[in-house]
Amino acid sequence: MRAVLPMLALMAFALQTHGEPGAVFQVDYSNPGLTPSHWVLTLYPDGSGHFSAEGGKAAPSDAQIIEVTKVDRDVRVSKEFAQRIFLAAHRHKLFSGECESHLKVAFQGWKKLIYSGPEGEGRCEFNYSRDKEIQALGDSLVAVAGTILEGARLEMLLQHDRLGLDRETEYLVEAAGDGRAQQLCVIRSILERLAEDDGVMERVRKRARELLARAEG
């Protein structure tokens, strides 16, 4: 019975925050070595949100690579993913504690987690966190941003370089398989366009259908 009580409390909180007005989560990411070099993902308990990215310059070493340097759009993640974030915020005192490990590890980009809601607000920033849940959450959020940027890149390729879709969709399938790309539902619209477009390669359409199936899973 004791083991059931914490789970019931989490379920009650999930039901409460699902429609709780004013609760908002943001992750602000920056890495000057990447393009784009800065992005902000804002999410609400129901999974709705907004993504904006800008900064950085396309690498001149490969002129055939189309880099996305600016994105500004509404997005929607799964409700389960959103609830995971808001539950983590409450387990970690609304992210008001120390997140950074201060260990000498490879630079992965600064991730600032920001929570604001009726019960309070808090924020913490880290490159690498000793807390396994915080570090895993940061990795997942970076992977979601990567998915959104891949969607924007697919849109550009569909318009300007349809042959480039072959390499890009191959990469996206691999990234979805190993976790570098998560929450494929955020790019459902472009995947549906590719799956139905007779003007692109059949293997591109096939990969798009495979990715759509994963998005529904």
Residue, then its C-alpha position, 0 to 999 in steps of 0.5 A: m500500500r505504501a508503494v501505491l501512495p506516491m504513484l497516486a500522488l503523482m497521478a493526481f498531480a498530473l491530472q491537476t497540471h493537465g489544465e492548470p492555468g499559468a504553468v509553463f516550462q522553458v528550456d533555453y539552450s546555447n552553444p556557440g559551436l552549433t548552428p543554430s547556436h541558440w534556441v528556446l523551447t516553451l511547453y505547457p502541461d497539455g503538450s502545446g508550446h513554441f520553439s524559436a532558434e537563431g544564430g550561428k553560421a553555416a559551415p563553409s566546408d560543405a556547400q551542399i549542406i543546407e543549414v537551418t539558422k532560424v526557426d519560429r513556430d508552434v509545436r506540440v509534444s505528447k502529453e506524456f512527455a509534457q507531464r514528465i517535465f512538469l513532474a520532474a520540476h516538482r520533484h526538483k523544487l521547481f528547478s530552483g536548486e543547483c543543477e551543474s556538476h562543475l565536473k571537467v567534462a566535454f562541453q555539451g551546451w548550456k541548458k537553462l531550465i525555467y519553471s513558472g506556475p501558481e505555486g512558484e518559480g525557479r531556474c537552474e543552468f547546467n552543462y552536465s548534471r550529476d543528477k541523472e534525471i536532470q541530465a536525462l531530461g536535458d538530453s531529451l529536450v536537446a533531442v526534441a529540439g533536434t527533431i524540430l530542426e530536422g523538420a525545418r531542414l526537411e521543409m527546406l530540402l523539399q523546396h530547394d533540393r529534393l535529392g537531399l531528402d534521401r540523405e536527410t531522411e536516412y539520418l533521421v531514421e538512424a537518429a530516431g533509433d538511437g535517441r538523438a531525435q525524439q518526439l517525432c510528433v513535432i514534425r508530423s506535418i512535414l513527414e505526412r507531406l513527404a509520405e504522400d509526395d509522388g515527386v520524391m524518391e520512393r525510399v524517402r516516402k517509405r522512411a517518412r511512413e516509418l517515422l510517422a509510425r514511430a510518431e504514433g507509437 
